[in-house]
Amino acid sequence: MSRFQDIIGQEQIKEHLMNGISTGKVSHAYIINGERFSGKEFVARVFAMALQCERDGVEPCHECHSCIQSLSDNQPDIIYVTHEKPNTIRVDEIRDQVNSDVAIKPYSSKYKVYIIREAEKMNTEAQNALLKTLEEPPAYAVIILLTSNLNDLLPTILSRCVVLNMKPVADSLVKKYLCEEVCVPDYKAQVCVAFARGNLGRARLLATSDEFDNIKADAVAVLKYVREMELSEMIGAIKKMTEYKLEVADYLDICAMWYRDVLLYKATKDANHLVFQEELQAIRAAAKRSSYEGLEMVITALETAKKRLAANVNFELTMELLFLTMQENG
């Protein structure tokens, strides 16, 4: 469904937007800032539906003509700004879809709502063009910028918008959502929750992704047997990783979680808080043979490898050095 009550977490944002609707003090411009998959667009959709709902409640009713149009993305006064180039929103796109259009009164609603996805991709000219509308907006205009990087927006844009920051969702809420709504088994939900770090959309994506399952299975297979691996097997494992080179950061994050589990079990002998609970036997064996210093060394090496790969250091060399550190210390 698409109601405020369906937004998990984000209590401050919900309270702010619902209060604006109930008091009639709706700002002419909002920025919803949060990482990819955090649910920014869902929040914007619910807010836009509620603003246009013909029943004038705080929650969209889902029954009036406007709500039915909104649910099928056909509400004429909710405008999603589009752009042709994947990495740039050009000035003519802002002029055509916002500046020129905003002068026309709403077709059938109280407001005209403009939702600009990936607003950080507006080039300087596009942002300056939008600024003209933000400086003198008509009373019925509400512009919502969705961004994952506030720093890419001009200070003059920021100063004219209400900035709402998406917060990480509590792990317990993410796990409850995955288990109850997505029907993910407990052990799998545990891994996705740990991996998503409070990003509900990312947790859902991971829970329903065969690709993530494959990466996790490959990583765990290596982690369990890295001590016994011959150099040729190590090179083979690295070669296999190049098949999903774009997701190598995910692979390294899985490895880091594994070694944190080993470290945690070594320190506490408590399996209840492990991410990889289904691999308890292997975790226990690794904790027994590894030193605290060695495990810390591997975790540091994993972070170093991520930084090197981000800086485009040779992939094979970086991974070979990492695997040797894991073999000697993990």
NUDOVO-994658 format. One record per residue: x negated, y, z negated of N, C-alpha, C, O in turn; residue in three letters. Coordinates in steps of 0.05 Angstrom, whole numbers, plus 5000, padded with zeros to 4 digits. Layout:
// NUDOVO-994658
XYZXYZXYZXYZALA;...
END
This chain:
// NUDOVO-994658
498349765000500050005000498250255000495850234998MET;499550485002498050735004499150934984500451134992SER;498750884959499551074938497251134920495250994920ARG;497451344904495351414885494851184866492551134858PHE;496951044858496650824839495050594851494150414836GLN;494750594878493250374891490250444893488650284901ASP;489550694885486650764885485450664859486350734837ILE;483550494861482250364838479950534828478150604844ILE;480050614803478050794792478651084802480951144809GLY;476651254803476951534813479151684799480651834811GLN;479251654773481451774757481452084759483552204761GLU;479052204758478852494759479852604786481252804787GLN;479152464808480052554834483052534836484452714845ILE;484052304827487052264828488452474812490452594821LYS;487452524788488752724771488753004784490753144783GLU;486453074795486253334808488153364831489653564833HIS;488253164849489953184873492953164865494553314876LEU;493652994847496452964838497453224824499653304827MET;495653334808496353584794496753814814498553974811ASN;495053814835495454024856498153994870499454204876GLY;498953754875501553704888503853784870505753924878ILE;503653704845505953754826506254044819508454144814SER;504054194819504154484812504454664837504954904835THR;504054534860504154694885501554854890501455014908GLY;499554804874496954944877495054764893493054664882LYS;495554734918493954574936491854754949492554964960VAL;489354674948487154834960487354804991488554615001SER;486255005005486254995034484054815045484054745068HIS;482054745027479854575037478654405015478154504993ALA;478154155021476953965002474653825015474653775040TYR;472653755000470553565008470753324990470553354966ILE;471053095002470952844986468252714993467852635016ILE;466552704973463852614977463352344964464052304941ASN;462252154979461751894968460351714988460451775012GLY;459051504978457551334997459451185015461851175011GLU;458251075036459750925056461350705042460350575024ARG;463850655051465650445041466750505013468050335002PHE;466250745002467150794975470150864972471150874950SER;471450894995474350934994475151224999477451304993GLY;473351395009474051675014476451705032478251865026LYS;476451555054478651595073481351505062483351615067GLU;481251295046483751195033484951415015487351465015PHE;483151544999484051764982485251984999487452094992VAL;483952065021484852275038487552205050489352375052ALA;487851955059490451865071492751885051494951975058ARG;492251785027494351795006495152085000497552154998VAL;493152254998493652544992495252675014497152815010PHE;494352625039495752735062498652645064500452795069ALA;499152375059501852275059503552395038505852465043MET;502452435014503952544992504652834997506852924991ALA;502752985009503253265016505653295036507253475034LEU;505753105055507753125076510452975069512352995084GLN;510452825047512852665040515252845037515153055024CYS;517452765049519952935049521352925023523253085018GLU;520652735005521952724979520752904958521752934936ARG;518553034965517153234948516353124921516253264901ASP;515652864921514552744896511552764896510252864915GLY;510252674874507352664873506252434889504152454901VAL;507652204888506851974904508451964930510752044931GLU;507151884952508651844977510751634973510251424961PRO;513151674984515451494979515351244997516451034990CYS;513951265020513751045039516450985054516650785068HIS;518451155049521051095060522051315079523551265098GLU;521251565074522151785091520851775118518951625123CYS;521851945137520951935164517952005166516451875181HIS;517052205150514252285150512452055140510352005152SER;513251925118511551705107511351475127509251355131CYS;513651415140513651195160511751265183510251095193ILE;511851515192509951605213507051585203505351495218GLN;506651675178503851665167502751385166500451335172SER;504451195158503550925155502650795182501050615182LEU;503750905203502950805230501151005245500850985269SER;500051195229498251395241499551565263498151635282ASP;502051615260503551775281504752025269506452145282ASN;503852115246504852365234503552605249501152635248GLN;505152755264504052965281502553185266500853325278PRO;503153215241501753435225499553325207498553475190ASP;498753075211496352975199494452915222494852725238ILE;492353075224490553055248487852945240486453065223ILE;487052725252484352615248482552725270482952675294TYR;480552885262478753005282476852785292475552645277VAL;476652765319475052555331472552685344472452925350THR;470552515349468152615364467052395382467252155375HIS;466052475405465152285425462452165418462151915420GLU;460552325411457852225405457752105377458852225358LYS;456451875374456551735347455251895325456051865302PRO;453152055331451652185310452052495308450652625293ASN;453852595325454152895325457152965328458552855345THR;458053165313460553295318459853565329458653735316ILE;460753615354459953855368461854095363464054055353ARG;460854325369462354575364464954575380467054665369VAL;464954475405467454485421469554295409471954345413ASP;468654085396470553895384471954025360474353975355GLU;470554185344471754325322473554555332475754595321ILE;472654695352474254915363476854805375479054925370ARG;476754585390479154485404481054355384483454395386ASP;479954195365481754035348482554165322484454085309GLN;480954365314481654505288482354805294484554885290VAL;480354955303480755245304483055325322484655495315ASN;483255205346485455285364488055165355490155295356SER;487954925344490454785336491754905311494154905309ASP;490055005293491055095267492855345270494455405253VAL;492555485292494155725297497155645303498955815300ALA;497555395311500255295317501555195291500255035277ILE;503855295285505255215260505854915259505954785280LYS;506154805235506754515233509154435250511054585253PRO;508954195261511154095279513654035263515854105270TYR;513253895240515653805225515253805195517053725180SER;512953895185512253865157511554125144511454335157SER;511054115118510354345102507454435108506854675108LYS;505754235113502854285117501954185144503254025157TYR;499654285152498054155173495454055160493954215150LYS;495053795160492753685146490753585167491353425185VAL;488253685164486053605182484153435166483153525146TYR;483553195176481653015163479252975181479452875203ILE;476953065171474453045187472652835175471352885155ILE;472652595187470952385178468052445184467452595203ARG;466152345168463252375173462552675178461152735198GLU;463652845161463353135166460453225166459753435177ALA;458653065153455853135153454653135182452453235186GLU;456053015201455152995228455753245245454953275268LYS;457153435233457653695246454953835250453453875230MET;454353915274451854075277452354355266454554425259ASN;450254515266450354785253452554955267454055095254THR;452654945293454655095308457455015301459255185298GLU;457854745299460554645291461354735263463654805258ALA;459354725245459954815217460655115216462455195202GLN;459155265232459755555232462455615245463755805237ASN;463255455264465855485277468055425256470055565254ALA;467655205241469555125221469755335199471955385188LEU;467555465193467455675173469455895178470656005160LEU;469755965204471656175211474556105202475956275192LYS;475255855205477955765196478055755166480055825154THR;475855665153475855645124475955915111476955945088LEU;474956125124474956395113477756515114478456665095GLU;479356465135482056575137484056365146485156385168GLU;484456165129486255945138489256035135489856195117PRO;490955945153493855985148494755845123493555645115PRO;496855935111497755825086498355525087498155375067ALA;499155425111499955145113497654955119498154715121TYR;495255055122492954885131491554765106491054895086ALA;491054505108489454365088487254205104487954035120VAL;484754265099482554145114481053965094480154055073ILE;480753705101479353515084476853415098477053285119ILE;474553475087472053375098471153135082470953135058LEU;470652915097469652675084466652655091465852665114LEU;465052625070462152625075460652425056461552375034THR;458452325066456752155049454152305042452352185030SER;453952555051451552715045452253005044452253145064ASN;452753105020453353385016451153575026451753795035LEU;448653485024446353655030446253735060444853915067ASN;447753585077447853645105449853865112450053945135ASP;451453945092453454155097452254425089450854445069LEU;452954635103451954905097453054995070455354935063LEU;451455145055452355255029454955415032456555425014PRO;455155555055457655715059460155545062462255625055THR;459755305073462055105074462655015046464955015038ILE;460554925032460954825004462355024986464154944970LEU;461655274989462755484971465755534976467055654959SER;466755454999469555505006471355255003473655255010ARG;470155044992471754794989471654694960469854754945CYS;473754554952473754404927472254144932473053984948VAL;470054104917468453864921469253644901469153694877VAL;470053414912470853184895468852954900468652864923LEU;467552874880465552654883466652384874467552354852ASN;466452194892467251924886465351804865462851834868MET;466351674845464651564824464551254827466451134838LYS;462351134818462350834819464650724802465250814781PRO;465850514813468150384799466950184780465050044786VAL;468150164756467149974735467149694747468949604761ALA;464949544740464649264750467049094744467848924760ASP;468249134720470548964712472849004730474348824737SER;473249264739475549324757475049214785476849114798LEU;472449224794471749124820472148824821473248714840VAL;471248684800471548394798474448314797475248124811LYS;476048454782478948394780480248424807481848264815LYS;479448634822480548684849479848454868481548354882TYR;477348374867476448164885477847894879478647754897LEU;478047834853479247584845482247574850483347374860CYS;483647794844486547804846487647884873489547764883GLU;486348084886487348184911486148054936487448014956GLU;483547984934482147864957481947564954481147424972VAL;482747464930482647174924479947044927479646834939CYS;477947184917475147094918474646924893475447014871VAL;473246694895472646544871470746694852469146864861PRO;470846634827469546784806466546814811465447034810ASP;465146594818462246604821461446784844459346924843TYR;463046784866462446944889463047244883461547424891LYS;465147294868465847564860463647684844462947924846ALA;462447524826460247614809457947724825456847934819GLN;457147584846454947664864455647924878454048114879VAL;458047934889458948164904459148414887458348634895CYS;460048384862460248604843457448714837457048954838VAL;455648534831452848624824451648764848450148964845ALA;452148664871450948764896452149034904450649214914PHE;454749074900456149314909455649564892455949784901ALA;454749514867454149744848456349944847455950184851ARG;458849854842461050044838462450144863464250304861GLY;461550034886462750114911464849904919464149694929ASN;467349964915469549774918469649664947469949424952LEU;469549854966469749774994467449595002467849395017GLY;465049654992462749484999463049204986462449004999ARG;464149194962464648944949466548774965466148534968ALA;468648894975470648754991469348655017469748425025ARG;467748825029466448755054464648515050464548325066LEU;463048525029461248295023462748045017461947825026LEU;464948065003466547834995467747695019468347455018ALA;468247845040469647735064467747695087468647645110THR;465147725083463247725105461747455106460347385087SER;462047315128460447065133457547135135455846975126ASP;456947365147454147445151452747465124450447375120GLU;454047595104452947625078452447355065450447305052PHE;454447175068454146905057451646765068450246625054ASP;451246805094448946675107446346795097444446645092ASN;446247055095443747185084443247095056440947035049ILE;445347085040445046995012444046705010442246644995LYS;445246535027444446245027441446215035439946065023ALA;440646365056437846355065435946455043433946335038ASP;436746685031435046795010434746604986432446564977ALA;436946494977436846304954435146064961433645964944VAL;435445954985433845724994430845784991429245624982ALA;430046025000427246104998426446144969424346044961VAL;428046274953427446334926427046084909425346074891LEU;428645884915428445634899425845474904424845334887LYS;424845504929422545334937420145494945418245384956TYR;420045754939417845924949415145834937413045854950VAL;415145724913412645624900411345394916408945374917ARG;413045234928412044994943411645034972410744854986GLU;412345274983412345315012409445335023407745465012MET;409145195046406645225061406745495076408845605080GLU;404345585085404245835100406045825125407346025132LEU;406045595139407645575163410645595157412145715172SER;411445485134414345505126415045795119417245885125GLU;413045925106413446205099413846375124415646545125MET;412146335144412346485169414946415183416246595195ILE;415846165181418446085193420746235180422546325193GLY;420646255153422746395138422846695146424946815149ALA;420446815149420247095157421347135185422747325191ILE;420746945203421646955230424746945231426047085246LYS;425846775213428746745212430047015203432247085211LYS;428647155185429647405175429947615197431647785195MET;428247595217428347795239431047775254431747965268THR;432447555251435047525264437047735253438747825267GLU;436747795227438448005215436748225203437048305180TYR;434948325220433048535210434448775199433448905180LYS;436748845210438149085201439149045172439549235158LEU;439548795164440548735137438348655118438848535097GLU;435848705125433548605109433648735081432748615062VAL;434648985079434949105052436848945035436448915011ALA;438948835047440748655032439348405022439648324999ASP;437648295040436148055033434348115009434147954990TYR;432948345010431148414988432648474962431648414940LEU;435048594965436648634941437548374928437648354903ASP;438248174944438947914934436647794918436947684897ILE;434247814930431747714917431347854890430747734870CYS;431748124890431348274865433248184844432548164820ALA;435748134851437748044832436947774820437347714797MET;435947594838435047334829432947354807433147234786TRP;430947514813428747544793429547684768428447634747TYR;431547864770432547984746434047784729433947784705ARG;435547594743436847374729434747204714435147124691ASP;432547134728430446974716429347114692428946984671VAL;428847374695427747534672429747534649428947504626LEU;432247584655434347594634434547324620434747314595LEU;434547104635434846844623432446784606432646664584TYR;430046854616427546804601427646954574426746844553LYS;428747194574428847354549431047264530430647284506ALA;433347174541435647134523436646844522438046764503THR;435946684542436946404545440046404547441346204541LYS;441146624555444046654557444846664587443946834602ASP;446446474595447246454623449746614630450446644653ALA;451146724610453746854614453547104631455547174645ASN;451347244631451047494645449447474671448747674683HIS;448847224679447347184704449147234728451447174728LEU;447947354749449347384774449547114789451647044800VAL;447346964788447246704802447746474783446146294780PHE;450046484770450746284750450845994762450245804748GLN;451645984787451845714800449145594806448945354813GLU;446945754802444245654807442645634780440245684780GLU;444145574759442945584732440445414729438445484717LEU;440545174741438344984739435745104750433645094738GLN;436045224774433645344787432745594772430345644770ALA;434645754762433945994746432445904721430446034713ILE;433445694708432145594683429245504689427445564674ARG;428945364711426245264718424345494724422045484716ALA;425345694739423645924745422946084720420646184718ALA;424846104702424246254677422146104660420546234647ALA;422145844661420245684645417445714656415545734641LYS;417145714683414445714694413245994698410846024701ARG;414946204698414046474704413446634679414746604658SER;411546814680410946994658412647254661413547314683SER;412947404639414347654641412847844660414147984676TYR;410147854658408548024675408947954704409148124721GLU;408947694710409247594737411847674749412047764772GLY;414047644733416747724743416948024748418148104768LEU;415848184730415848474734414248544759415048724774GLU;412048394764410448444788412048384814411748534833MET;413548174813415248104837417348314842417848394864VAL;418748394820420848604823419648864834420948994851ILE;417348934825415949174835415249144864415549324880THR;414248894871413548844899415948854918415648944941ALA;418248774908420648794924421449084930422149144953LEU;421249254910421749544914419749664934420449824951GLU;417149584930415049684948415649604977415349764996THR;416449344981417149245008419349405020419249475044ALA;421449475005423649635015422749905025423550005046LYS;420950035009419950295016418150275041418350455059LYS;416550065043414850035067416449995092415850115113ARG;418549835090420149775113421750035122422050085146LEU;422550185102423950435108422050635122422950805137ALA;419450605116417450775129416350655154414350745165ALA;417650445164416950305189414150175189412850165209ASN;413250085165410749925164411349655176413649565176VAL;409349525188409749275202411349075186410749015163ASN;413548975198415448805184414148545175414348475152PHE;412848395194411748135187409648155165409547995147GLU;407848355167405748395148406948455120406048345100LEU;408848635119410148705094411448465081411148425057THR;412848305097414148065085412247855077412647715057MET;410047815092408047615084406747695057406447515040GLU;406047945053404948035028406947995005406247904983LEU;409448045010411548014990411847714983411947644959LEU;412047545003412347254998409947144982410346974965PHE;407547234988405247134973405447224944404747074926LEU;406347474939406747564911408847394897408547324874THR;411047334911413147164900412046884894412746764873MET;410446774912409446504909407546484884407546294869GLN;405946694881403946684859405146754832404146654812GLU;407246914832408247014806411146934799411946954776ASN;412646834819415546784814416046494806418346424801GLY;
END
